[in-house]
Amino acid sequence: MSNLQFQGADQMKELFVTNVGSHMWQMNHPGSDVDLFVAVLAPTKSILRGEFNDQSKVEYSGPTDKQYHELGRIVDQVLRNNWNYLSGVMSPIVVKDWTRLPELRRLVAVNYSKRAYHSIKGLAEHNYQKYIINERDDSVKRCNTIGRTIIMGSKLLREGVIEYRPISGTSPKDIPKFIDELDSALKQSTLPDDPEHENELREFLYDVRVSSLEEEHGSSADRLCAETHDHAPRYSDTLTWTFAGCRVSLRITMTQFPSWAAR
């Protein structure tokens, strides 16, 4: 279990949610599970105090699976061009939007690099070995699931874009061919070896964290001032004068705050 679970969802701020399963690929059917990528933000104070572990968490509940990922981890992993995180940010199906999601997507797109090759090929070879070779699951559904990601990876390397294109009729013998195509795409790729705009993406994360800390601090300060105001001694006086034949009274109330409250 991760710290996300130990700390509890109530301490996390949910930023955005995307659908990253078969629906994303337009390959879902009425009985398909719903796979959700949930981006959350940990309290900045807990991070600065060294209390937070950014390990992700997965919840399985009936037909809906939820993957929870803290924003800092998302930034680290998309800079590695980790396919699972790229798809989480760039999925065309946004279940819950965030005002800064378009900005995040732009920064992710300008940081595509050849690093994506290692993530996609590693995932393909792992799934091919595990499901098709070892478990003898050579169903069309399994092969389509493996093949679609490899085809997407080849297009990303060649053209610098992510396209979620449905496929059908894939057989076990097609998978090695798709992997060979991925290897060829790497050789032809004009993407940089490493992300070229890492600093911009990290500045984005910094800005989100600072804004969050200001909100946290502001809320605490407001509560403190309210509590102080409720318990501070008050001094009142009434001023009375006559103006244009009218008697006017003004009651003035002053609150004495402790010296530390003015700091």
C-alpha angles and dihedrals in degrees: 000000000000133000088257087071096040094051094045132231092269090072093052125081110220109224107177142338128213134182111240103170134087090308089066089057093043087241099114126123131196092275097046120128119240113237113197129193108208118194114202136179121222120218106273091221092060090051093050090048091053093243099121130085113194098211112136127242134214125205121197113199118159114293093349124077119189126199113197117204128176114230094242091056090046091055092048093049098045088052085058086048090236104182096220091057095041090056091045092057099035101041111132091221110080111185094178120018129214124204091232097045094096089054092048091049092051091052092047092051094052089052097058109131143161088274086086089072094067093048095048097042092046091052092047095049092045094051093043091053095041102043107023103032103030103028096032092228099152095155118144089242092056093046092048090052092053095039098050093061093049091050090048090050092053091053091048092053094045101039106017094238135108116228123181100209121171118232134191142190097035116163130196092258090058094063097071089048091053090050090052088053089051090053090051091048090055091055091050096042120121092193115118119260090240134018111284099201103046093131092057092052093048090048087054090054090046092052092049091050094047091048090050092050091051090052091048092047092044093053091049092047092049091052091047093050091047092051092045092049092051093054103033118107116257130211121200135189135170124224118201130188140154121242125179090343093309124115111226126191126190122189114205122197121191125192119210110216124194114262094250092060090068094057 
